[in-house]
Amino acid sequence: MTALGILLETAKENMKRLGHIIEKQQKYDFVIDYLLCASDIGWTRISNQFAKENPYKKTKEMIELAQTDKEAASKRLHTYMEKEWLQGHYDYDWQNAHKELGYYGFWSFETAAIAKVLDLDDTSLQGNNRYPYDLAHYKDTMTFKGFSISEYLEESAHHSGETKDWPEGIEENPALEKIIPVRCHALVNDLIADYQSLDDEGFYEKYKDPMELDQIWFFIEDYKEENNDRNLLGSLIVFALTDREYILQLDFKDNV
């Protein structure tokens, strides 16, 4: 939504509304923060966290390059879209997405928005079927705020959500305390309690955004089918710990 706001050049008031939603949901994501800062709506936080490190951490390289060398940044954009963006989503169940209701393609709106903000040369991606080239050039009237991301990253360090006063203990399964760090105890304890007490709809709705369950199971029906035997708790804990960056996710096609 943030990327589309930039590509469609929506009013700043709409971008501010998106900002309020992101604040309310306590989302900390480099790409979203960068696009909101560039929109010049008074957003002054850029988190150094990524909703998915692979591939989105590579966008930071592109943005940093553009500060000194637009040509190099344009080449990095080309490589990212041609070789890295889709590969970074191999762990998502996209293979049969085109068979599902609501499918609209594998579009990297956020990459096009970054390219638009940075005014990069994206002509080499005109035929890329994952890069919305026409949408990136739909309008050309919006002006973007120029800034160094390093300044905002330094300012945002205290917004990362990290704290040393983590509640200790996993009452729902004390044995897990031996292998799960204290900073994740409360998260895992709540997750177990909710999994045991909520129905499928309630659990999916509660954790859909924080854990991006809708990126693993596109629809509630998919989640319900896989959870039919009530044996998903272990996987859900792994997903939660991956999101907290305690577990490193390495896709099988990554170049080690």
N, C-alpha and C positions, 0 to 999 in steps of 0.2 A: 504493500500500500504506500509506503514511504517513497519507494522508487517510482511507482506509477504517478504519484503526486508531482514528482519532478519532471517525468517524461511528458505528462499532460499539462504541465505548468499550471497547476491548480493554484488558487489563491492562498496567500500566506496564512490566512485564518484556518484553512483546512489543515495545513501542515502543523499549525500550533495545536489543533485538536488531536492530531496523531501523536504529537509530543506528549500531551496530557495523558493519553491512553498508555503510552509506553512507560511513563513515570508511574502511573497507577499500577501497572503490571510488574513494575520493578525489573524491567528488561535491561540488561547490560550487554550491548552488542556493538562492536566497532563499526560495522557497515551502516547500521541504522543511525548511530550517533553521528557519523561523518556526514551522511546525507542531510540530517536535520541541521547540523552546523552550517553546511553549505547553503541551506535554504534561507539563511539569514533571518531566523525567527527568534533569535535570542538564546538558542540552545548552546550551552558552553561546556558540555561534557562529552568526551570521547573515551569510552571504556576500552581497555586493552584486552577484553574478552571477546570471544567469537562464538556465535550460536553453533557453528560447526567449523573447527579449525581448518580442516581440509574440505573444501578448497578456499574458504573465505579469507584465511589469513594472507593468502597471496595478493588480495586486493590492496593490502597495506603496502606491499612492495611497489605496486603500480602507482599508488598515490604519492609515496615518498620519491619515486623516480621523477614524477611529473613536476615536482617542486624545483628541479634543476635541469631536467632534460625531457622535454615533451616527446621528442622522437623516440627515445629509449622507452618511455612509458607507453607509447603507442604500440611498439613492438611487443612489450610485455603484455599488453591487452590482447593482442592477436594470439600469442602463445597460450595465455590463460583460457581464452574461449575455445581455441582449436584443440588443445591437448589436456587441459586440467579441470575445467569446470564440470563437465559431465562425469569424468572419471572420479571426481571427488564425491559423487553421489551414488557410487555403485552399491553402497550398503542400503540405499533406500529402495523400496519395492516399487520401482518405476517401470519394470519391464512390461507389465501388462496394463499400465495406467490408461493407455489409449482405448482400452475396452470398457473403461468405467464412465459412468455418467459424470458430466462436468469437465471432462478432459479438454484442455485448450493448448496443449503443447508443452515442451520443455523449454520455457523461455527464461533467460537470465535477465530479468528486468533491472536488477540491482547493478549489474555490470554496465548496462547501457546508461543507467543514471549516473554512475561514476564517470564514465567516459564523457557524458554531456557536461557534467560539472567541471571536469578538467580540460574540456575542449580538446580531446584527443582525436587523432586521425583514425577513424574506424572504417575507412572505405574497404579495407581488405576483408572485413567481416560482413560485407553486404550480402554475400551468398550463404552465410552460416545460418543454418536452420534452428539455432538455439539463441541467436543474438537478434533482438528486435530492432533491426536497423531503421526501418521506416518510422517506428515509434520514437526512436532516439532523435530523429530529425523532423518530427511532426510539427514542432514549433521552435522558434529560436528568438524568443523575446525576454526570457527570464535571465536576470543577472544573479550571479552567485557570489557568495562571500569568499574572499581570498584569505587564507590563514595557513599557519604552519601547524600540522597535527601534533607535533611534539609539545607545543604549549598546552594544548587541550588534554593530551594524554597525561601530562604531569599534574594538571589540575584535577583530573578525574580519578587519581589514585585512591582518594578516600571515598569514592563512590562505588568501589568494586564490590561492596557487600561483605568483604572479609572482616572477621573480627576474632579476637582471641577468647572471647567469653562464650564459647559454644556450650550448649547444654550437653552434659555427658550422660551416656547410658542408652541402651536399646531395650526397653522393658518388654517389648513384644517378642524379642528373641535375643536374650543376653549373650548367647554364644557368638553372635556376629560382632560383638564388641572387640573380639580378639583380632579380627581381620579388617575392620572398617575404622577409619580415623575418626577421632572425636568430632571434628568439624562436620562430619556427615551423620552423626548419631541421630540427631533430631529428625533429619530428613528421612532416613531409613525407617525410623520408628513410626513416624506419621504415615509413611508409605505402606508399611505392613498393616497398620491399624485400618487405614482406609480400604485397602484391598480386601480385608476380611469383613468389613462392615458395609461397604457400599456395593450397590448393584453395578453391573457393567456400565450402564449409562452414566451413573453418578461418578464413577471412578474415571471414566474416559473424559467426561466433561471437565472434571476438576484438574486433571493432569495433562489435558490436551495441549495447553499453551506452555506451562512450565517445563514439561519434558518433551514437547513436540511429538506427542503420540500420533497426531494426525499425519506426521511424516513417515511413521512406521506402518500404521494402519490408516489408510486414507479415509475410511468410513467406519462408523461405529459397528456396522454389521461385520466388517472384517475382524475387528477386535473381539467381538462376541464369539465369532466362530472359532478363532484361535484359542480363546479362553474358555472354551466349552468344558474342558476337563479341570478348570481352575488350577492350572499348573504354570502360570506365567509369572508368578511372584519373583522367582530368581532372576529372570530376564529383566523384569522391570527394575529391580534393584541395581543390576548392572548398568542399565540405561541411565539411571539416576546418578550413579557414581561416575559414569563417563561424562555426563553433563557437568558435574562438579569438578571434572578434570583430575579425579583420583585414578581413574582407569584411562589408559591411552588406547584409543581405537585405531587400529591399523588395518586398513582395508587390504584384502588379499591381492589386489592389483597394484598396490603402492610400491614404488621403487625403494626398497629398504636401503 
